[in-house]
Amino acid sequence: MPARDLTQERLTPADDLRQLLRQCELKVVALKGSGAGAVDFVHLMDQAQSLFQRLEATGVDLRAERTRWKTIEQQLQSHAASLVREAQAAGGLAQLRKTSDPTPDRWWWFLDEELHRRQQRTLRRMAIGGIAALLILVVASLLYRQFLAPDPLTQQVTRLSLHAEQAIQEGRLEEALAELETLRELTPDDPEVFIRLGVIYETMERQDEAAQAFKRAQALLTREEDFLIERGIVYLQLNQWEAAQADAEAALALDPESTLGYWILGGVHEAQGQIQKAINALQQAADLASTQGNDTLYAMIKIRLGIMMGGGSGIGP
């Protein structure tokens, strides 16, 4: 009697799921340049999600598979721009949602909207470096357009945010802290408020309060790299170069396509007088913004590069 080929048999009901996970693991890191294949990946994610639900409903222990799934989700968050860009070959995610009608828990179908929110947050956070005053005006303009005829609470939050931002820029930490502590009560789910609070507490050597603020911010943000970028920007504003560089490099290790990671590195190098390194980092940021289709961010980075290369930064080589 011939021996059975056990590799061709399903040893457990979870084998189908493991095969799907393996396909997802291979495809999530190869989204760039995949074209319409990115849509196939989205459907693979759907299949894996459905199979998880069916198997777990029968009591199958899928803890190991859940760990793999979480890693895939984290990688997808890091490659979100590639997925959104490649899906354009099939009409784009917004168009595809009309026929697929995905449920909200299948968040990969909504990554275009998530990227838009990230870009809006990026624009609000670009008020750093040599053109800070100009960019603060841009932020104010964006906020006004977003909240046309805003209610009193929104007006108060916007005013406090801008005041706190300006106070941080000018090193008036006690004043910034007072504004941010008020904002914490008004907007308890805003991670940016907690990150600023954490950095200021840390600077004031109030370590326990800093740790609590950072922990809250990390809980509110879906990606660790977003937390690192936001904190790195605040460190940069406060001239804490080593901390800013450490956060930027850690964020880039998690997401090599982080435009703001290179933006922060550019700011650090510029402040330290390493102008060529600053230009190289900002050029990488500009290239990424262009590839990701973020024209507004690309234009802002090119302005910064133009000022630096034209000698307008005020920092010598």
N, C-alpha and C positions, 0 to 999 in steps of 0.2 A: 504494500500500500504506500503510495507516494506521500512524502511529507507535505504538510500543508504550508503554504506561504503565508505566514502570519502577518507579514507586512502589508498584505492586500486585504486583511480582515479588519473590521472595526472591533476593537477590543472593548470599547466603552461607548455609551451613547454620545459622549462629548467629542468623539473623533472628528465628526463633521465640523464642529466648532473650531477645533484646533487647526484643521486645514484652512478654514476661513481666516483665522487669526494669522496664520503663516502668510497667506496671500496679502493680507492687510499690512503686515510688517514689511514685506518686500516692496509694496507699492507706495506706502506713505513716504518713504525716503527717496522715491524716484518720481515724484509728482512733476518736478520741473521738466518741461519739454515733453510731457506725456500727452498733450493735446486732449482729444476727446476721451482718452483713456482715464482721465481724472474722473469722469462721470461714472465709468465702470467701478472705480474705487469707491465712490460714494454709495453705489448700490451694494458693493461688498460690505460696507459698514452697516448698511440697513439689514442685510442678511445675518450678519453676526449679531447685531442687536436683537433681532427677532428670535434667533436661536438661543441666545442667552436667556431671554424671557421664558421661552418654552421649557428649556431644560431646568431652569431654577424653579419653575412652577411644579416640576415633578420631584424636587428635592435633591437633584444632582449637586454634588459639591464642586463648585467651579471657582474656588478661591484662587488657585494658580492661574486659571484662565483670566480671571478678573484683573490680576496683576498685569498680565500681558496686555489686556485691553486698555488699562489705564495708561500704560506706556505708549500705546498706539495713539490714544487721544492726545497725550501731551505732545507727541511728535507732530500730529496733525495741526495742533495749535501753532506750533513753530513754523509749519509749512503752509499756513493758511493762505498767504498771498499767492503761492504757487498754485494751489488748488483753484482759487477764484479766477486767476489769470487763465489757467488751462481750460477751465470749464467754459470760457468764452467761445471755444471752438464748437461747442454744442448749443450756443445761444445764451450761455450765462446761467448762473444759479437762480436768479430771479425768474427767468423764463421757465427753467426746468421745474421750479416749484409749482407752477401753475398746473402742470400735468401730473406731478408726483404727489402733491398735497401732503408733504411730510408733517409729522407731529412735532411739537416743540422739543421733545426729548432727543430728537435726531438733529442735534444742533449743527452738524456739519453742513446741512442744507442751507444754513443761514449765515455761513461764514462771510459772505459779502457784506451783510449788514454789520457783523461784528467788526470787520476790518474798517468799515466806515466810522464806527464809533471810536475805534482806536485812533484813526487819523484825526478825528475831531479833537480827541484828547491830546494827541501829539501837537496839533496847532496851538492848543491852549498852553502847552508846556514848552513851546519853543522860545518863550520870552527870556532868553538867557544870552550871555556873551556880549559882544561888542555892539549889537543892535537891539539891546533889551528894550529901550524906550519905544522904538518903532514897533516892535513885536507886541508890547503891552497894548499899544493902540489897536493893533490887529485883533488881539484877543478881545478887547472891549467891543470892537465892531462886530466880531463873530457872535459874541454873547448877546448883543443887542438884536441882531438879526434872528438869532435862534429863539429869543424870548420877546418877540414883538409885543408891545404893550404888556409887560410882565406884571404879575401880581406883586403885592408888597413884600412877601417873603422872598420871592426870587430876586427882587431888587436888592433886598438886604444882603442875601447870600452873595450876589455878584459884587456888591460894594465891599463887603468884608474880604472876599477872595482877592480882589484887586489891591486892597490896602495891605493885606498880609503879604502878597507877592512883592509889592514895592518895598515893604519893610524888610523882607528877607534880602532883597537885592541890595539894600542900603545898610545891611548889618544891624538893624534895630530889632534885635531878637525879642526883647521883652514886649515890645509893641506887637510884633508878629504873633507872639505866643498868645497874647490876650485876644487878638482877632480870631486865631485858630481855635482857641478853646470855646469861643462863642459859636464858631462854625460847627464844631463837633456836636454841640447840642442841637443845632438847626438841621444839620445833614449827617446823621449818625451812620449812614451807609456810604459815605464818600471816602474811598481809600486814600485819595490824595491828601485830604486833611490830616489823616492819621500819620501818613508818611512825613509830612512837614512837622507835625507835632513831635514825632519820634526823633527826627534829626535835631530839632531845637532842644528837646529834653536831653539828648545825648551830648550836645555841645555844652549844655549847662551842667553836665555830670549828674543828671537825674536819671540814672541808668534803669531803674525799675520801671519808671514811667515810660521811658523810651522803648523798652522791651515790650511792654503792654501795647503801646501804640503800633509798633511794627507788627506784632502778632495779629492785631485787629486788621491792619491793612492787608496782610497776607491772606487772611480769611476772606476778605472782600474781593480780592483779585483772583481771577481764574488761572493766571500764569505767573510762575515765580519770576520769569524774566521781566514782566511788567512791573512787578514790585521793585526789582533791582534797578530798572531804568528810572522809575520815578524817584527812587531814593538817590540814585547817582546824580540826577539833575539838581536836586536840592543840595547835595554835597558840593556840586560844582558852583552853585550860586554862592555858597558860603566859603569858597576858596579852600575847601578840604580836598586837595587834589588827589592824594593817595586813595582816600575812601571812594571818591568819584570814579577813579580809574579801576579800582578793584570791582566795583559794582558793574561798570560797563563791560569789563572783560568777562565777568561771570555771566552776564546776560547774553553776551555774544557766544559763549560756550554753549548755552542752552538754545539760542536762536541766532545762527550765523547770518541771518538776513535782517537783523535788527538795525534799522536805519538810525534810531536814536542811540544805539550802542556806539556806533562810529561817530555820531554827533558829539557825544560826551567825550570820547577820546580826543576828538579834534579840539574841543574846548580846553581839555587838560593840557594837551601838548602846546596849544597856543599860549596859555597862561604861563607855562614853564619856559617859553621862549623857543620851543622846538617847532619852528614854523613849517619846515618841510614835512615833518611828521603830522602836523595839524592839517596841512593841505591834503596829504595822502588820505587821512582818515575821513575828512569831509568829502573828498571826491568819492570815496567808497559809499558814503551816506547818500550822496547825490545819485550815484549810479543805481543804488537800491531803490531810491524813491522813484526814479524814472522807470525802472523795471516793474515796480509795483503799481505804476499808473497813478501815483500821487503827485500830480502836477504842481499843486500849491506848495507842498513840502519841498519838492525839487527846486522850485523857484526861490524859496526862502534860503535853502542851503547854498544855491548859486550866488545869491546876494552876499551871503557871509563869505564865500570863497572869493568873490570879487573884491570885497573890502580888504580881506587879508592879503591877497596877491597884489593889490594895488597899494599896499602899505598903510591902509586905513585902520588897522587894528590897534595901532599904538604900541605894539609889542615888538621889540627888535629880535633878530635872529640870534 
